[in-house]
């Protein structure tokens, strides 16, 4: 089983605990940024093009 590293938002330290920080019992979060998905952009591209087309007419 692999473990991830977590970051304590309260005392700004890193830990392997996924529930709470062992130093200050603060909340831990994942230090990695949120995943970006290009699929979401594709999903709404037809509406974006339609809006641009309407703006060009005016």
N, C-alpha and C positions, 0 to 999 in steps of 0.2 A: 504494500500500500504506500503510495507516495503522499508526502505531506507538503503543504504549501506554507509560505511565509506570510505572516499577517503583521499589520502595523497598528499600534495603539494610538488612537486619536487623542487621548488625554496626555500621556507622558512622552509621546513621540519616539517609542522604542519598537523594535521588531521582535516578534515572538512566533513560536510554532503552535501555540494554543489557538484554537479556532473559536473559542467562546469568549473568554475574558483575558485581560492582561494579568500576568502573574505578579507584576510589581505594584500596580495601582488598582486592579480590578476594573479597569476602564474598558470601553468598547473597542473591539479590534475590527479592522476592515482590511480588505485586500488592497495591496499597494499598486496593483496593476490598473491601468486605465480601462475604461469600458470598451468592449469590442465594437468595432465599426463594421457595419454591413452595407455593402453597395446595393444589395437587393432592395432595401427600403427606398433608395433613390429610384430604382427602376420601377418600383410599384407605383409611384406617383408621377412618373415622367410624362405620361399622357396629359395629365391635368396641368402640369407646368408648361408644356408646349402650347396647350390650348389657351392658357392665360396670356402667354407671350404673343401669340397670334392675335388675340383680341386687343391687346395693348398697341400692337403695330397698326391696326386698322384705325384707331382713334387719332 
